[in-house]
Amino acid sequence: MTQSTAFLLFGTDEKEPEARKLTAGELSAELIGGNLGAIRFAGTEVLRAVSFLVRDRDWGTCEATVSNLAVDEGPDRFTVSYDATFLAPDGARLVCKAGIEGTARSLSFAASFTPDADFETARAGFVTLHPVVGVAGGPVAVEHSDGSVEDAVFPDLIEPWQPFMDIVAITHEPLPGISAECRMAGDVFEMEDQRNWTDGSYKTYVRPLARPWPYRLEAGETVRQSVTVTLRAKSETPVTGRKDGQAVEITLDDAQGTLPAIGVGLRPECQGMEQANAHLLAELGARQLICHFDPDAGHGIDALTGFRSVAAASGLPVTLECFVPCKADLDVELSGIAEMVRASGLELASLAVSPSVDRQSTPPGSIWPECPPLEDVYAAARRAFPGVPLGAGMFSYFTELNRKRVPAEGLAYVTHCTNPIVHAADDQSVMQTFEALCYVTRSVRAIYGDRPYRIGPSTIAMRQNPYGSATKDNPSRKRVPMANVDPRHNALFGAAWTLAYAATVSDANLEVLSLSTLAGPFGLVAGEGEPVAAGGVRPLFHVLRWLAGLSGGQRLAALSSAPDRVLALGARHDGRTVVLLANITAETQAVRCDGIEGAELSILDEKGLAADGAPRAVEQSGATITLPPYAVARVVSR
C-alpha cells in the first residue's frame, strides 16, 4: 500500500492547525487555535507563547472549539476576537470570549470565561512561556502584588520548585537595549521551571500549585484574566535581531568522553511480540535489556519468565526496573520478588528499585505520601539481591528526581526518564524539548557528580502519567499530550527525534541510553494491524542501530550553528570519523561539515521509507549535505 507523505513523516494524516502570522511593525506573533506563539520583536523571540488553556482534573488538555473568529490587520496594528468552548470529560462546558490587540510595541490578550455547569479543572486560565535560549541565567525583574520588585536571574540549572511566586509582572531584555514587560491580571500567577519536563521554556501560570486541585469553577460565574506585553527601547539605536544563515554549519572538536550503550525496554504486556522479535536485538546491536516489573500491576513470575526468554535469545544482560510496593515489611516484599526472579531463571546484571508511591508526582505545596526511607528500601534490596549492582532514581521523569533526590551513596548508578508531551504535543514543541534536555543532564551532573548515569526508556509517547490517574488513550493516533500512543514514533519524525535526543545528551557521559522498547507503542516493531512503513521495523530502528554501533566509542563534540534546525553527534570509530545528523524541522536543510568530502553518506528520508524503509546510500561530493524534512543521515569519513 502506498503511504502518504504525511504518514511517512508523522505517522498520521492528521494536519496540525495552521498558524496565521500577525504583524505590527517589528512585532510579530503566530495565531494558532486561538492562542499566540512565536512572539518576536525584530526577529528575536520575546515570548514562546501566551495561551489560554484548560486542563481537566488529571491535567489532560481540554481542546478548544473556536467560533466567531475575526481578525483585523493594519500596517502597525492587529486585533483578534473569538469565542471558544472547552468540554470537560463529564460533559460540562466552559465558554470563553477572547480578545487580542497588537501594536508595534505592545500586545494584549484578554479573556472572560463562564461554565454552564460546575466545571472541575486542574487549571483554567493564561499561561505565558519565556524561552530558554538566550534567557537562561540572564537578569529578570519580578514585580509582586505588594508593588515590590525583585531583581533576580532566570535559573541556569533547573529549579525543582517555583523560582518566582506571587507575580504581577516579569521584565527581561530579549535584545540589547530592549526591555519586555509581561504583566498579568485576574488571578495569582507563579512560575515553574518547565525544563523539568524538557519543555523549552519557563512557564508562568495562574493559580498557585499550593492551592488544592482539581478545583471547581461554579456554574454561571464569570472569571476575567489578561496578559499584556510592553516593549520599551532604552535608546534610539536601531534594533538588530537574529539573522539565520542559509546553511547549518557543523563544527567537530576533539574527542571528549565516550558514547553510551544502547538499551531496549521490555514490558510484560508485549511478551508475545517481544519473543517473536528477539532476533532484532542482535541486528540492532543493543547492549542492555531494561525489564519493567511492577507487582502492583499484577506482574509476577510469568513476566519474569518472558524476560528470561528474550534475554536467552539475545544474549543481552538484564536490568530489572522494579517498583517496590512498600505496603509490608521491606525484606518480605523484596525477598519475595527475589524468589520469583530465581524461580524464573532470569539472571540480573543490575537491579533498579523505586517505591511504588513515587510513580505519582508530589507537586509543590502537596503533602508527601507515606514512604519508607529510601536508604531502608535500598538496604532491603541489597539483602534480597546480594552481589547485584543496585541503581535507583525515578522511573518517571527528571522532575520527580529533581524534587525527591535519592541518596546516591553506594548506588551503582542513578536513572530517570523524560517525556516530550507532558504539556504540549504539537510538532514544534516536541522538537523544542532539546533546548531543555541539555539542562536536564547538566543538572543531574551538578547533583550527582560523575556517578554512573542512565536515561530511559524515554519515548515520545507517555509510558505512565505521574500527574493523573492514567495516560490518555489515543485510538485515533492524533497529537495528544500525555497520550500512551503517539503516531510520530512510527514515522520519520520519531527517527529524527531519537537521533536528536542522543545527540543532545552525548556530552553527559551516560552509561546506558534507552530510547525505545522492543515491541508495542514504544517499540521497534509495530503492533498487529498497525500501519508501518516498508521494511517491517519502525524508522527509529535504523537510528538506534547507528547509535549502537558507536557504543563505547570516543565522542567528538559536534556543534551546530542552528540547533533549532539540525542536531549532530560525532564519534571516532575504527579510526574513522562518524557524524550523525538529524533535521528536526519540516523544511529541507543544507548542512555543511568540513572534512567530509568524499565520505560515505547514508540518508533515511521519505524517499527511502517509501521504497524499502531503510537508509539509502547517497553519493557525497563536497562539504554540503541536503537533508529533507525530518531526515537523518550517517556520514563516515573514508
Secondary structure as UniProt FT lines:
FT   HELIX           5..10
FT   STRAND          20..24
FT   TURN            25..26
FT   STRAND          27..32
FT   TURN            33..34
FT   STRAND          35..41
FT   TURN            42..43
FT   STRAND          44..55
FT   TURN            57..58
FT   STRAND          64..74
FT   TURN            75..76
FT   STRAND          77..87
FT   TURN            89..90
FT   STRAND          93..103
FT   STRAND          106..115
FT   STRAND          119..121
FT   STRAND          123..131
FT   TURN            133..137
FT   STRAND          139..144
FT   TURN            145..146
FT   STRAND          149..153
FT   STRAND          164..175
FT   TURN            176..177
FT   STRAND          178..185
FT   STRAND          189..193
FT   HELIX           194..197
FT   STRAND          201..206
FT   TURN            209..210
FT   STRAND          215..217
FT   TURN            219..220
FT   STRAND          223..233
FT   STRAND          247..258
FT   STRAND          261..266
FT   HELIX           268..270
FT   HELIX           271..276
FT   TURN            277..278
FT   HELIX           279..284
FT   STRAND          288..293
FT   HELIX           295..297
FT   HELIX           301..314
FT   STRAND          318..324
FT   HELIX           330..344
FT   STRAND          350..355
FT   HELIX           356..359
FT   TURN            364..365
FT   HELIX           374..384
FT   TURN            386..387
FT   STRAND          390..397
FT   HELIX           398..403
FT   TURN            409..410
FT   STRAND          413..417
FT   TURN            420..421
FT   HELIX           427..432
FT   HELIX           434..448
FT   TURN            449..450
FT   STRAND          453..455
FT   TURN            466..467
FT   TURN            475..476
FT   TURN            481..482
FT   HELIX           487..490
FT   HELIX           492..504
FT   HELIX           506..508
FT   STRAND          512..517
FT   TURN            521..522
FT   TURN            528..529
FT   TURN            534..535
FT   HELIX           540..548
FT   TURN            549..552
FT   STRAND          554..560
FT   TURN            563..565
FT   STRAND          566..573
FT   TURN            574..575
FT   STRAND          576..583
FT   STRAND          589..593
FT   TURN            594..595
FT   TURN            597..598
FT   STRAND          600..604
FT   HELIX           606..611
FT   STRAND          616..618
FT   STRAND          624..627
FT   TURN            629..630
FT   STRAND          632..636
//
